């Protein structure tokens, strides 16, 4: 009950936040929203004294002419986001905890059809708040320092789209059939975490092709080998995968498969198959969209694994979005070796203005026999600018 006593302060906190948010939207955030969630940093901005998107007040530090090296490309854009979360977990870390995440995304095009994307992160997510997907916090392991969370270059080769990258997912070009947008780290993979290479970041490349009429196919590779073991070697750990998907006006389906190699010398390679689908109502409001996923993993001499997920989402529930979901906590390895533990969650996400969103989340996580279930409540505030 300690958790819920603490949460009694939430109405008071929101009462304080409301006038602050209202004042901010009147004075500052309306101006910020004029930039949308992305603004362009380019040589024209730096050189034009009359530019309305000066980065420095009065234009101090701007260069005087166009003849210089080291300026931003006219196709370079930058977007920024920051998350703050307060959380407590009854049965686990009952103390009220606060964490943050910060992310910078830089994007550049050289031909108009390609894209070089760089993500720079910082954060200190941990404890109960680690269940929240805080922008930037996942990339640094709570180190409170900026780090490069991924460098990806995407470009066309004829009718095919290709990407190469480092610290990236091989599933970068996948189109998994799921429209559930829950904020938790556990259920946001829509039940196909292993087949879609979730969390398997490393050196990666892949390609996708759209046949038209909603059909598309994609393949991907992630190599987690070190400089000593190399990529695609017996010593390294490699993942190969592919996906076929179809999207219509109100529904979609996808089939995802992957071969995940285990540690060097260990006989624990597994093949995963994931099935996903969604349905959306013709009119949002009374009826929610439905997303579901199921995945099975097999390996020679190994017990089968499985995981599943079902999520409902109302995109127009009052001023915000309401969602609820249930699914396994990761993959379970049969009933004997690893009983199936479930997680239940519900969230409500609403925009204060164009640059600020608040998302409360409540969840219950089942634990091993003899232990109490974990009940968590948290609030995340997200800023985009």
C-alpha positions as CSV (number, residue, x, y, z in Angstrom):
1,X,0.0,0.0,0.0
2,X,3.0,2.3,0.3
3,X,3.0,2.7,-3.5
4,X,-0.6,4.0,-3.6
5,X,-0.1,6.3,-0.6
6,X,2.7,7.9,-2.5
7,X,0.6,8.2,-5.6
8,X,-1.9,10.4,-3.7
9,X,0.5,13.2,-4.4
10,X,-0.2,12.8,-8.1
11,X,-3.3,15.0,-8.1
12,X,-1.5,17.8,-6.3
13,X,1.5,17.5,-8.6
14,X,-0.8,17.7,-11.7
15,X,-2.6,20.6,-10.1
16,X,0.7,22.4,-10.0
17,X,1.6,21.3,-13.4
18,X,-1.6,22.5,-15.1
19,X,-1.1,26.2,-14.5
20,X,2.6,25.9,-15.4
21,X,1.8,24.1,-18.6
22,X,-0.9,26.6,-19.4
23,X,1.4,29.5,-18.8
24,X,4.2,27.8,-20.8
25,X,1.9,27.1,-23.8
26,X,0.8,30.8,-23.8
27,X,4.3,32.3,-23.4
28,X,6.9,29.8,-24.8
29,X,5.6,26.6,-26.2
30,X,3.4,28.0,-28.8
31,X,6.6,29.6,-30.2
32,X,8.4,26.3,-29.9
33,X,5.6,24.5,-31.7
34,X,6.0,26.8,-34.7
35,X,9.2,24.8,-35.3
36,X,7.2,21.6,-35.2
37,X,9.1,18.6,-33.9
38,X,11.9,19.1,-36.4
39,X,13.7,22.2,-37.7
40,X,16.3,22.6,-40.3
41,X,19.9,23.6,-39.5
42,X,21.7,24.7,-42.7
43,X,24.1,27.2,-44.2
44,X,21.2,29.6,-45.1
45,X,20.2,29.7,-41.5
46,X,23.7,30.5,-40.4
47,X,24.4,33.1,-43.1
48,X,21.1,35.0,-43.3
49,X,21.0,37.7,-40.6
50,X,17.2,38.1,-41.1
51,X,16.5,34.4,-40.7
52,X,13.5,33.7,-38.4
53,X,15.1,30.5,-37.2
54,X,18.3,31.9,-35.6
55,X,20.0,29.5,-33.2
56,X,21.5,32.3,-31.2
57,X,19.8,35.5,-30.1
58,X,20.7,38.4,-32.2
59,X,22.6,36.1,-34.6
60,X,25.8,36.2,-32.7
61,X,28.3,33.7,-34.0
62,X,26.8,33.5,-37.5
63,X,29.3,33.4,-40.4
64,X,29.4,36.4,-42.7
65,X,29.4,34.7,-46.1
66,X,28.7,31.5,-48.0
67,X,32.3,30.8,-48.8
68,X,33.4,28.6,-45.9
69,X,34.1,25.1,-44.9
70,X,32.4,23.1,-42.2
71,X,28.9,24.5,-42.5
72,X,25.8,22.4,-42.2
73,X,24.4,20.9,-45.4
74,X,21.1,22.4,-46.6
75,X,19.6,19.0,-46.2
76,X,20.7,18.4,-42.6
77,X,17.9,18.5,-40.0
78,X,18.0,17.9,-36.2
79,X,15.3,16.9,-33.8
80,X,15.5,16.8,-30.0
81,X,13.5,14.9,-27.4
82,X,13.6,14.6,-23.6
83,X,11.7,12.3,-21.3
84,X,11.2,12.5,-17.5
85,X,9.6,9.7,-15.5
86,X,8.6,9.3,-11.9
87,X,7.8,5.7,-10.9
88,X,7.3,3.3,-8.0
89,X,6.7,-0.4,-7.8
90,X,4.8,-2.2,-5.1
91,X,6.5,-5.5,-4.2
92,X,9.8,-4.3,-5.8
93,X,11.6,-1.0,-5.5
94,X,8.9,0.8,-3.5
95,X,10.8,4.1,-3.3
96,X,9.5,6.8,-5.6
97,X,12.2,7.1,-8.3
98,X,12.8,9.7,-11.0
99,X,14.8,9.2,-14.3
100,X,15.3,11.0,-17.6
101,X,16.3,10.3,-21.2
102,X,17.6,12.7,-23.9
103,X,18.0,12.1,-27.6
104,X,19.4,14.1,-30.6
105,X,18.6,12.8,-34.1
106,X,20.5,14.1,-37.0
107,X,19.5,13.4,-40.6
108,X,21.2,14.3,-43.9
109,X,20.4,13.5,-47.5
110,X,23.0,13.6,-50.2
111,X,21.0,12.7,-53.3
112,X,17.4,13.4,-52.2
113,X,16.7,9.7,-52.1
114,X,19.1,8.6,-49.4
115,X,19.3,9.3,-45.7
116,X,22.2,9.3,-43.2
117,X,20.7,9.1,-39.7
118,X,22.7,9.5,-36.4
119,X,21.2,9.1,-33.0
120,X,23.0,10.6,-29.9
121,X,21.6,9.6,-26.5
122,X,22.0,10.2,-22.8
123,X,20.0,9.0,-19.8
124,X,19.9,7.3,-16.4
125,X,16.9,4.9,-16.7
126,X,16.8,2.2,-14.1
127,X,14.8,0.6,-11.3
128,X,11.0,0.8,-11.7
129,X,11.3,3.4,-14.4
130,X,13.3,1.0,-16.6
131,X,9.9,-0.4,-17.7
132,X,9.3,2.9,-19.5
133,X,10.8,3.4,-23.0
134,X,12.7,6.7,-22.3
135,X,14.1,8.3,-25.4
136,X,17.9,8.1,-25.1
137,X,18.1,6.3,-21.7
138,X,18.5,2.8,-23.3
139,X,21.7,3.7,-25.1
140,X,23.9,4.6,-22.2
141,X,23.1,2.1,-19.5
142,X,22.5,4.9,-17.0
143,X,25.9,6.5,-17.5
144,X,24.6,10.1,-17.7
145,X,26.8,10.7,-20.7
146,X,26.1,11.3,-24.4
147,X,26.8,8.3,-26.6
148,X,26.2,7.4,-30.2
149,X,23.2,5.0,-30.2
150,X,23.2,4.3,-33.9
151,X,24.6,5.4,-37.3
152,X,22.5,4.2,-40.3
153,X,22.7,5.0,-44.0
154,X,19.7,4.2,-46.2
155,X,19.7,4.4,-50.0
156,X,18.0,3.0,-53.0
157,X,19.4,0.3,-55.3
158,X,17.0,0.3,-58.2
159,X,13.6,-0.5,-56.8
160,X,15.1,-1.9,-53.6
161,X,15.8,0.1,-50.4
162,X,19.1,-0.9,-48.7
163,X,20.6,0.1,-45.3
164,X,23.9,-0.4,-43.6
165,X,24.7,0.7,-40.0
166,X,26.4,0.2,-36.7
167,X,24.8,-0.2,-33.3
168,X,21.6,-0.8,-35.3
169,X,18.9,-3.5,-35.6
170,X,18.9,-5.8,-38.6
171,X,15.1,-5.3,-38.6
172,X,15.4,-1.5,-39.4
173,X,13.4,-1.9,-42.7
174,X,10.8,-4.3,-41.3
175,X,7.1,-3.5,-41.3
176,X,5.7,-5.6,-38.5
177,X,1.9,-5.7,-38.5
178,X,1.2,-4.0,-35.1
179,X,-0.5,-0.6,-34.4
180,X,-0.3,-0.8,-30.5
181,X,1.8,2.1,-29.2
182,X,2.3,1.2,-25.6
183,X,5.1,2.8,-23.6
184,X,6.5,-0.2,-21.8
185,X,9.8,-1.9,-22.7
186,X,8.3,-5.4,-22.4
187,X,5.1,-5.3,-24.5
188,X,6.2,-2.8,-27.2
189,X,7.8,-5.5,-29.3
190,X,4.3,-6.8,-30.1
191,X,5.2,-10.4,-29.2
192,X,7.9,-11.0,-31.8
193,X,11.0,-9.8,-30.0
194,X,13.5,-12.5,-31.1
195,X,12.3,-13.0,-34.6
196,X,12.5,-9.3,-35.2
197,X,16.0,-9.1,-33.6
198,X,14.8,-6.7,-30.8
199,X,17.6,-5.6,-28.6
200,X,20.2,-7.3,-30.9
201,X,22.0,-4.2,-31.9
202,X,25.4,-4.4,-33.6
203,X,26.8,-4.1,-37.1
204,X,23.8,-4.5,-39.3
205,X,22.6,-4.3,-42.9
206,X,19.4,-5.2,-44.8
207,X,17.1,-4.5,-47.7
208,X,13.4,-4.2,-48.4
209,X,11.2,-4.3,-51.5
210,X,7.6,-3.2,-52.0
211,X,5.6,-5.2,-54.5
212,X,2.7,-2.8,-54.5
213,X,-0.9,-3.4,-53.4
214,X,0.3,-3.6,-49.7
215,X,2.8,-6.4,-50.1
216,X,6.4,-6.0,-49.0
217,X,9.4,-8.1,-48.1
218,X,12.6,-7.3,-46.1
219,X,15.7,-9.1,-45.0
220,X,18.3,-8.2,-42.3
221,X,21.5,-9.2,-40.6
222,X,23.0,-8.2,-37.2
223,X,26.5,-9.2,-36.2
224,X,27.5,-8.9,-32.5
225,X,31.0,-10.1,-33.0
226,X,33.9,-8.1,-31.6
227,X,36.9,-6.8,-33.6
228,X,38.7,-10.0,-32.7
229,X,36.0,-12.5,-33.5
230,X,34.8,-10.7,-36.6
231,X,31.5,-10.9,-38.4
232,X,29.9,-14.1,-39.9
233,X,32.5,-16.3,-38.1
234,X,32.2,-19.3,-35.8
235,X,33.5,-17.1,-32.9
236,X,31.0,-14.3,-33.5
237,X,27.3,-14.2,-32.8
238,X,25.2,-13.5,-35.9
239,X,21.5,-13.2,-36.6
240,X,19.9,-13.5,-40.0
241,X,16.2,-12.8,-40.6
242,X,13.5,-11.9,-43.0
243,X,9.9,-10.7,-43.1
244,X,6.9,-10.8,-45.4
245,X,4.1,-8.3,-44.7
246,X,0.8,-7.1,-46.1
247,X,-1.2,-4.0,-45.2
248,X,-4.7,-3.2,-46.3
249,X,-6.9,-0.2,-45.4
250,X,-8.1,-1.6,-42.1
251,X,-5.9,-4.6,-41.3
252,X,-2.4,-6.0,-41.8
253,X,-0.5,-9.2,-41.3
254,X,3.2,-10.1,-41.2
255,X,5.4,-13.2,-40.9
256,X,8.9,-12.8,-39.4
257,X,11.7,-15.4,-39.2
258,X,15.2,-15.4,-37.8
259,X,18.1,-17.6,-37.1
260,X,19.9,-16.5,-33.9
261,X,23.4,-18.0,-33.3
262,X,24.4,-18.7,-29.7
263,X,27.8,-18.3,-28.1
264,X,30.9,-19.8,-29.8
265,X,31.0,-23.5,-29.3
266,X,27.6,-23.8,-27.7
267,X,24.8,-25.8,-29.2
268,X,22.1,-23.2,-28.5
269,X,21.3,-21.8,-32.0
270,X,17.6,-21.1,-32.4
271,X,15.2,-20.5,-35.2
272,X,12.3,-18.1,-34.5
273,X,9.0,-17.6,-36.3
274,X,6.7,-14.6,-35.4
275,X,3.2,-14.0,-36.6
276,X,1.5,-10.6,-36.2
277,X,-1.7,-9.0,-37.2
278,X,-3.8,-6.0,-36.6
279,X,-7.3,-4.6,-37.3
280,X,-8.4,-0.9,-37.1
281,X,-12.0,0.3,-37.0
282,X,-13.4,2.5,-39.8
283,X,-14.1,5.2,-37.3
284,X,-12.0,5.8,-34.2
285,X,-13.7,6.3,-30.9
286,X,-16.0,3.6,-29.6
287,X,-14.1,0.6,-30.9
288,X,-10.3,0.1,-30.4
289,X,-7.7,-1.2,-32.8
290,X,-6.6,-4.8,-32.1
291,X,-3.0,-6.0,-32.4
292,X,-1.8,-9.5,-31.7
293,X,1.5,-11.4,-32.0
294,X,2.8,-14.9,-31.4
295,X,6.3,-16.3,-31.6
296,X,7.8,-19.7,-31.3
297,X,11.5,-20.7,-31.1
298,X,13.0,-24.1,-31.8
299,X,16.5,-25.5,-31.6
300,X,18.2,-28.9,-32.0
301,X,18.0,-30.6,-28.6
302,X,16.5,-27.5,-27.0
303,X,13.1,-27.0,-25.4
304,X,10.8,-24.8,-27.5
305,X,10.2,-21.2,-26.5
306,X,7.1,-19.1,-27.0
307,X,5.7,-15.7,-26.3
308,X,2.5,-13.8,-27.2
309,X,0.8,-10.4,-26.9
310,X,-2.6,-8.8,-27.4
311,X,-3.1,-5.1,-27.3
312,X,-6.2,-2.8,-27.6
313,X,-5.9,0.9,-28.4
314,X,-8.4,3.8,-28.6
315,X,-6.7,6.6,-30.6
316,X,-9.4,9.1,-29.8
317,X,-10.3,8.5,-26.1
318,X,-11.2,12.1,-25.1
319,X,-8.2,14.3,-25.7
320,X,-5.7,11.5,-25.8
321,X,-5.0,7.8,-26.6
322,X,-6.0,4.9,-24.3
323,X,-4.3,1.5,-24.5
324,X,-4.3,-1.8,-22.7
325,X,-2.3,-5.0,-23.3
326,X,-1.4,-8.4,-21.9
327,X,1.4,-10.7,-22.9
328,X,4.3,-12.8,-21.7
329,X,7.3,-11.3,-20.1
330,X,9.8,-12.3,-22.8
331,X,9.9,-15.8,-24.1
332,X,9.1,-18.8,-21.8
333,X,10.9,-22.1,-22.3
334,X,8.1,-24.7,-21.9
335,X,6.0,-25.3,-18.8
336,X,8.5,-27.3,-16.9
337,X,11.7,-25.2,-17.4
338,X,10.2,-21.7,-17.4
339,X,6.6,-21.2,-16.5
340,X,4.7,-18.5,-18.4
341,X,4.7,-15.2,-16.6
342,X,2.4,-12.5,-17.8
343,X,2.4,-8.7,-17.7
344,X,-0.8,-6.5,-17.8
345,X,-0.6,-2.8,-18.6
346,X,-2.8,0.2,-19.2
347,X,-1.8,3.7,-20.3
348,X,-3.3,7.0,-21.3
349,X,-1.2,9.4,-23.4
350,X,-2.3,13.0,-24.1
351,X,-0.8,16.1,-25.6
352,X,-0.6,19.2,-23.5
353,X,0.5,21.0,-26.7
354,X,2.5,20.2,-29.9
355,X,5.7,19.7,-28.0
356,X,4.7,18.2,-24.7
357,X,3.0,14.8,-24.0
358,X,2.1,13.2,-20.6
359,X,1.7,9.4,-20.3
360,X,0.6,7.7,-17.1
361,X,1.1,3.9,-17.0
362,X,0.0,1.2,-14.6
363,X,1.1,-2.4,-14.9
364,X,1.2,-5.8,-13.1
365,X,4.0,-8.3,-13.6
366,X,3.7,-11.9,-12.5
367,X,6.7,-13.4,-10.7
368,X,7.8,-16.9,-9.6
369,X,5.7,-19.0,-7.3
370,X,5.8,-17.8,-3.7
371,X,6.6,-14.2,-4.7
372,X,4.2,-11.3,-4.8
373,X,3.3,-9.9,-8.2
374,X,4.9,-6.5,-9.0
375,X,2.5,-3.6,-9.4
376,X,3.9,-0.4,-10.8
377,X,2.6,3.1,-11.5
378,X,4.5,5.8,-13.3
379,X,4.1,9.0,-15.2
380,X,6.3,10.0,-18.2
381,X,6.5,13.6,-19.5
382,X,7.9,13.9,-23.0
383,X,9.2,17.0,-24.8
384,X,9.9,17.3,-28.5
385,X,11.6,20.3,-30.1
